[in-house]
Amino acid sequence: MVKHQIPRPKDLLPLMQFKKPQLSAKKRRLESALTVVDLRRIAQARTPRAAFDYTEGAAEAEISLARARQAFRDIEFHPHVLRDVSHVDTGWDVLGSRVALPFGIAPTGFTRMMQTEGERAGAAAASAAGIPFALSTMGTTAIEDVAAAGGSGGRNWFQLYMWKDRDRSMALVDRAAKVGFDTLLVTVDVPVAGARLRDKRNGFSIPPQLTLETVVNAIPRPAWWINFLTTEPLAFASLSKWSGTVGELLDTMFDPTVTYDDLAWIKEQWPGKVVVKGVQTVEDARRIADLGVDGITLSNHGGRQLDRAPIPFHLLPEVVREVGNDIEVHLDTGIMTGADIVASIALGARFTMVGRAYLYGLMAGGREGVDRMIEILGSEVTRTMRLLGVTRLEELTPAHVTQLDRLAPMRPRVRRA
């Protein structure tokens, strides 16, 4: 029989340690976020629907994005045990310079519409964490201001959409080079804008079109509106003014005539590294590698262009086999956890990029929210590596990961005579 007794206060005290109260509401909500999904939940509660849906949404039925995320869920890890993993190194060289973590912040457009600190917060957080930050052609902070936000230790990449107005496009490239951006990220999967139906339904335009529904949705989110209306007016580093939907804007700007010859010409204009983003077939990967670029990014634009496009993570092993000895292979689309990043590195990616995860953090808490996003993904990368029994990124191999593919192609039917 268990003997019961009245507990003594001195015995209870070690078991009843109360957490020190956090007086800052922002810090409380960010500390409560243990995953990127948690940051997404906070972001959605704090951001008007039109702005949040611009981040969250994809093209048409949003099948490409759903499949990309599912592909990361459908993996099986193969850990090794009895390894000393007391010290783990999560960094290595990417495009000739060291990164502290094998991921960076992807280029995102209209970022200050999501949260007013915008690209400045992203560049500063990335610089502090020792990872690259990519500024979009459709960024809402001037190229020079992003360089200043990153400081002398910041590593900035400029993402280029080639416009119909070539001179205007290359003027942006020249500005980026002059302030020390080291890599040009040429995006090639946008001959026209994808059909982003959420934006059409929400009336997402520049400037925002206020409707009764918009106002009602914004009432429980006063902090967003106060910040939006009391900070510098929303402007674009590459655009003076526009009145219309985002898709209409992109269709007037993107050049559907861009070819491999244009890509070769762009490469000649840039003094630094060149990475081509939006590659979705092995054949294109090979042809682009033969142009002598420094890297390619397997991406279906976060599912925001062609719906039912190839899943970058599924494409990764075959592309690495084809061109991995010649150029670096990077990956984005669908990454939500550090385990996704580790799996990508194991299958041959040199680097990965996160876009929505970054914006969730930004919407959840500005610069501090982006810091929290990086902290979450970084801790997940470290923990996954330890549980796999590896201490360096170089130790990760395809033997650590199996892709479980629920979307295997159907066999051709044999017609009977």
N, C-alpha and C positions, 0 to 999 in steps of 0.2 A: 504494500500500500504506500502511496505517495503521501508524505507528511506535509500538511499545509501550515503556514505561519503568516503572521502579519508582516508585510514588507517594511523594511526600515528605509528611511529617506536616503541614507548614504548608499544603499544598494540600488535605489531607483535612479539616482542622478545620472550615473553613466549610461543608462538605457533611455534617457529622456533628454537628449541634446536637441534643443530647438534651433532651427535655422535662423541666422541673423536676417532681419527683415531688409528687403531691398526697396528703398524709397523711390527709385526711378522707375516709372511705369515702362519706359522703353527697355531698360535693362531686364526688368522682370519678364516681359514677354519674350525677349530674345533668349534669356536663360532657360525659359520653358521649352524652347525649340530644340529638340534632340535630333531631328532629321530635316532634310530639305522639304519633305512633305509637311512637316510642322510649320516651316517658314511659309510655305505656300498657303496654308490655312490662315495664318496671321495676315499675310499680304491680301488675301481675298476679303478679309473682314475690314481692312483699312483703305481699300482702293475702290473707287467707283467702277461699275461693271464694264463700261466701255474700255477704260484703260487696262483693267485686269484681263479682259478677254483678248485684247490685242496681244498681250504676252502669252496667255494660255492657249489661244486658238491656233488652228492649223488650217490647211486648205480643204475645201469641200466637206467630205464626211469625216475628215481627220483620221483616216485609216492609217496613213503613213506614220504619224506620231505614235498612235496606239501600238502599232506593230513594233516600232523601234524600242519602245519601253518594254514591251512584252519580251522582246529578244533578250534583254538583259536579265529579266526574271527567269527566263528559260535557260539558265546555265547551271552547270554542276561543277563545283570546285573539287580538287583532289589535293588535300593537304598532306604534307610530310610532318611527322612528329619527331620528338626528341631532338630538336634543333635549338641551339642557343639563339634566341631572338630578343635578347635584352636590349640590343641596340639595333635600330632600323634606320636606313638611309633612304629617304623618299625622293631624292633628287638625282638628276643627271643632266647631261648636255642636250639641249634642243636647239637646232639650227646654229650650232657653234658656241652657245653660251649656256651656262648652268641655270637650271630652274630648281627651286626648292621642292616643288611638287609636280607631278606629271600631268597637270591640267592648268588651263588658263581661262580667262574670261573672253567669251566669244563676242563678236560685234553685234550690237543690237541697235535698231533704229528707234527714234522718237523716245529716247530713254527718259528724258526729264518729264515726259507726260506721265510716266509711271510713278516717279517720285522726284522732287525738284532738285535733289543733290546730283542726280543723274550720273553722267560719265565721270565727273570729278570724284565721286565716291568710289566708283569702280576702279579708276586708275590709281587712286591713293591706296586703296585696300590691296590691290594686286601688288603694288610696289612694296608695301610693308611686308607682304607674305613671300616676296621673291618669285612671283610668277608673272607672265605676260598679260597685258591688257590690250584688247583689239578695239579700235574705234571704227565705227561704221561710217560709210559715206553719208548715211542718213542720220548721223549723230546730231545731238542737240547741244553740243558744247564745242567751241572752236578748237581746232587742232592744237593751237598754241596753248590754250588753257588746259587741255588734257595733259600735254607735256609738262606744264608747270605743276599740275596736281600730282603727277607721278614722281616729281622731284628728280634729283640727279641719279638716283638708283633705280628709277622706273624703266621698265622695258616695254615699249609701246609698239604695237603693230597697227598698220592702217589698212582697213578693208576697202577695196575698190570695186564699185559698180561702174562699168564702162557705160557712159551715157552717149546719147546721140550727139551731144555737144562735146566732142573729144577734147577741145582746148580747155573747157571748164573742168573736165575730169582730171586732166594732167596737171592743171593748176593746183588742185588739191594734193596730188601726189608730190609736187614740188614743195608745197608747204610742209607736208609731213617729213620729207627728207631734211629740210632745213632745220627742223627742231629736234632731230635725232631719232625719229621712228626707225627701227632697224629692219622691219620686215613688211613687205607688201603682200597682203592677203587678197588675191584676185578671185572674186566670186563669179562663177561661170554658169550657174544654173538659173539665171533670171533673164531669158530673152523677153519674157513678159511677166507680169505679176500673177501669182497664183490666185485662185478664187477663195479669198478668206471671208467666208460667209458671216462669221460672227461680226466682223467689222461693218459689213453692209447692214446687217440687222440692227446693230447698235448705233448706226449713223456716225461711226468713228471717222472724224474728218479733222482737217487742220485749217482754221481753228475749230475747237469742238462746237458742235451744233447743240445748243441747250434745248431740250424738250421737257415737257412736264415729267415724263418717265425718268429722264436723266436727273432732274432736280430731286425727285422723290428718292431715287436710288442713292443720291449723294448726301441726303439729310443725315443719316447716321455716320457719315464720314467727314466731319467738319475739318479735321486736321489736314486732310488732303487738299480741300478747297482753300483753306487759309494759306497753306504753303504755296499752292499754285497761284493764287491771286496776289500775294504779297511779295513774291520774289521776282527776279528779272523775267520779262516776258519770254515765252517759249520761242526759240528761234533755232534755225538749223545752220550748222557750219557750212553747208553747201547750198543753201536755198534762201532767197530773200523773202518770198511770200508765196502762198498757195491757198486756194480756196476750193476744196473738193475732198473726196474720200482718199484714203491712203492708196488704195489700189489704182485709182485714176491718176494720182500723182506718179506712182511707179511706172505706169504704162506710158506716160509722157516722157519719162526720163530714160528707161532702159532701152538699150540698142539691140534689136533682134538680129543685126547683121554681123555681130562679133564672131570671128573665126579663129582658127589656130594661128593664122598669120598675124592677127591683131595681138594675140597673146605673146607671140615672139617679139613683136614690136614693143609691147608694154614692158617686157623683161629688159629690153635694152635701155629703157628710160630710167630704170630704178637702180640705184647704187648698192642696195643691200640685198637681203635674202628675199626670194619670191616663193610663195606658197599658193597653189591653185586650189580653191575651195569649191566644193560642189560636185566632185567626181563620183560617178555612180555606176561605172562599168570597168571591168578589167581592161578592155580595149582602150578606153580613154585614158586610164591610168598609164598604160604603156606609152601611148602616143605623147602624152604630156611630159612624162619622164624623159622621153627622147629629146624634148626641147631644151633640157638642161636646167630646169627649175630645181629649187632646193627641196621642195616637199609638195605633197598633195594632202588635202583634207577630204576624207570620205564623209559625205554629208548629203542629206536630202533636204537641207535648209530647215531642219526642225519640222519637217512635214508641211511646210508652208507654201510649197510650190506645186509639184505634181503629186496628187494623192495616189496612193498605191505604188509609190516609187520604191526602189530597192532599199532594203534595210542595211545601213552602213555597217553595223556590227556583224551581220552575216557575211557581208562582202569582204570584210577585213582579211581573213586568212589567205584567200586566193590572191588578193591584191598584193599582200606582203610577199607571197611566193613569187609573184611576177616582177615587182619593182623594188622590193624592200632592200635589196643590196645596192640600189642605185640612188635612191632618194628616201627622205623620211616620209613615213605614212602617218598622218594624224587622223583623228576621228571626232565627229560630234554627232548630235541628234540622239535624244532619249536618255542621256546620262542624268541620273538622279541620286546616285550613291557613290561612295568611295569604292565599293565592291565592283560597280560597273567600270570604274576607271582601271582598277587592278586587272580585271578580266580583259580589258582592251589592250593593256600593256603586255599581258601574258600572250596574247594572240598576235603580237607584233607591232602594235601602234607605238610610235615614239612619243606621242603627245595626244591629249584630248582637250576639248573645249566645252564649257558649260555656258549656256545662254539663259534659259528659263530659270535655272537654279540661282543664277546671279540676280536676275530681276526679282525673284521671290524674296531674296535677302534684302535687296534695295527697297522694295515696297514695304517690307516688314519693319525696317528700321534705318534706312539711309545708309551712311557709311558704316555704322556699327552693325547693321544687318548684313552687309556684304562681308565684313570681317567674320561674322558668325557663320555665314555660309561656307567660307573658306576653312574656318576652324572645324566645322562639322565634316566636310568632305576630307580634309586632311587627316582627322582622327580616324575616319573610316578606312582610308587608304592604309594607314599605319596598322590598325587592328587587323585588317584583312591579310596584310602581308605576314604579320606575326602568326596568325592562325594557319596560314599556308606553310609556315616554316621557312620563310625567306627573309633575308635582312637587307637585300639590295634589289633595285628594280631589274638589274641585269640577271638576277637569278630566276626571274619569272619566265616561264616557257609555255608553249601550247599544251604541254603535259599537265599543267595545273588546271586547265579549263576544258570542259566539254560543252559545246553548243547543242542544246536540245531543240531541234527545229520542228515546230508543229505545222509549218507551212511548206513542207516538201512538195516540189512540183509533181503534178500528176503524170503518170505514164501515158504516152500516146495510145489511143485506142486502136486496136487492129481491126480493120474492116474485113468482114467475111464476104466471100464471093457469093 
